[in-house]
Amino acid sequence: MEIKTCSFIEASDLFIGCPDAWQLLLDSDPPVTWGDANRTMISTDFMTFMLEDCFSDDNQIARQIELVLNKVKNLDFAIYIDLEN
């Protein structure tokens, strides 16, 4: 058996200071599996896809989405985002 490792950040760190963007993402019914998982890992490309699909007429929320998108786009492609934490 080979043990695998990966690098990840927690969504709570990614969305720090952007609670409305996080709520909008959750309300958009993202195509991920939620539940009793300890970790739900997604790629930076998939997070970009989900965030670009979110839209808000509220300027504050739109700025938060843009801020998080910029953070995601500056991450190395090999880093995952854990949605459960």
C-alpha positions in Angstrom: 0.0 0.0 0.0 1.3 3.4 -1.0 0.4 6.4 1.2 -0.4 9.6 -0.8 -0.2 13.2 0.4 -1.5 16.4 -1.0 -1.3 20.1 -0.1 -4.5 22.0 0.7 -5.9 25.1 2.3 -9.1 25.3 4.2 -12.0 27.2 2.6 -12.4 29.1 5.9 -8.9 30.6 5.3 -9.6 31.4 1.7 -12.9 33.2 2.5 -11.6 35.0 5.5 -13.2 38.5 5.5 -15.6 37.4 2.7 -18.6 35.8 4.5 -21.1 37.0 2.0 -19.2 35.4 -0.9 -19.0 32.1 1.0 -22.8 32.3 1.6 -23.5 33.1 -2.0 -21.3 30.1 -3.0 -23.2 27.8 -0.7 -26.6 29.2 -1.8 -25.7 28.6 -5.5 -26.0 24.8 -4.9 -22.5 24.0 -6.0 -21.9 20.6 -7.6 -20.0 19.1 -4.7 -20.8 16.4 -2.2 -21.4 17.6 1.3 -22.0 15.6 4.4 -20.1 13.7 7.0 -16.9 13.9 5.1 -13.8 14.9 7.1 -12.4 16.6 3.9 -14.0 17.6 0.6 -11.2 18.6 -1.7 -11.6 20.5 -4.9 -9.0 21.8 -7.3 -8.3 25.5 -7.8 -9.7 25.2 -11.3 -13.0 23.9 -10.0 -13.2 26.6 -7.4 -12.6 29.2 -10.1 -15.4 27.6 -12.1 -17.8 27.7 -9.2 -17.0 31.3 -8.2 -17.2 32.6 -11.8 -20.7 31.1 -11.9 -21.8 33.2 -8.8 -23.3 36.6 -9.5 -24.5 39.4 -7.2 -25.9 42.8 -7.9 -24.6 43.8 -4.5 -21.3 45.6 -5.0 -19.9 44.5 -1.6 -20.6 40.8 -2.4 -19.2 41.2 -5.9 -16.0 42.6 -4.5 -15.7 39.7 -2.1 -16.2 37.2 -4.9 -13.5 39.0 -6.9 -11.1 39.1 -3.9 -11.5 35.3 -3.4 -11.2 34.6 -7.1 -7.9 36.5 -7.1 -6.6 34.5 -4.2 -7.6 31.2 -5.9 -6.0 32.2 -9.2 -2.7 33.0 -7.3 -2.6 29.5 -5.8 -0.4 26.8 -7.2 -2.4 24.4 -9.3 -1.3 21.5 -7.1 -3.0 22.9 -4.0 -6.5 21.7 -3.2 -9.2 23.6 -1.3 -10.9 21.8 1.5 -14.6 22.8 1.6 -15.4 21.1 4.9 -13.1 23.3 7.1 
